[in-house]
């Protein structure tokens, strides 16, 4: 599989995430860092880890021109070498079985919809390399001890196997393409022309998932099976104007129910 992680000037978090993939049970992968304009520190971090991992670690970078996640994702998608693609973020540490579950659950004409377990900043900071290697940071007891509150959401951490599959079936959450935890077939994503590059933050991932559905792919829920923990961070790139523009683009896409965007990997219009 090809695994794509997006990042922007977040070396502390990205290092923890890379270590999460180093600890994976399934390692027949290439790991691609889709970098939306980070500075030299990110490049140095990736170069440090490239000889230390049992799989290829690649760095695809574009100049910093504001929030351009859709563009760097499309560039990374074109560069992938595998038929099946997992997309997550550089602030989401995967549990050791994360990729194995994506691999085992993949089916033709289907994409997989996972979720995340969000951590407070204090807990995010406390996770170190040993906690990732031993998987302590996925143990509910360790997390409660280090600042995570009691919540019904903790079911994500204690559910495994049949119990997780039952919860996947029972959850009222609709399976959607979630940028922190989703996977699908490269041929299907290319057929719909990837991500709509007009979109900034807010619904850009789900918009692509909706077009996959218009294309004939069905979303499958694995939010209680494929677990990643989301490290806390600020979101200074969010603006009300961008959110409203994204809503307009998404509503237009939903009205047309057209699988392919003309503003994707290949630009097909000047309108």
Secondary structure, 3 states (H helix, E strand, C coil): CEEEEEECCCHHHHHHHHHHHHCCCCCCCEEEEEECCCCHHHHHHHHHHHCCCCCEEEEEECCCCCCCHHHHHHHHHHHCCCCEEEEEECCEEECCCHHHHHHHHCCCCEEEECCCEECCHHHHHHCCHHHHHCCHHHCHHHHHHCCCCCCHHHHHHHCCHHHHHHHHHHCCCCCCCCCCEEEEEHHHHHHCCCCCCCCCCCCHHHHHHHHHHHHCCEEEECCCCCCEEECCCCCCCCCHHHHHHHHHHHHHHHHHCCCCCCECCCECCCC
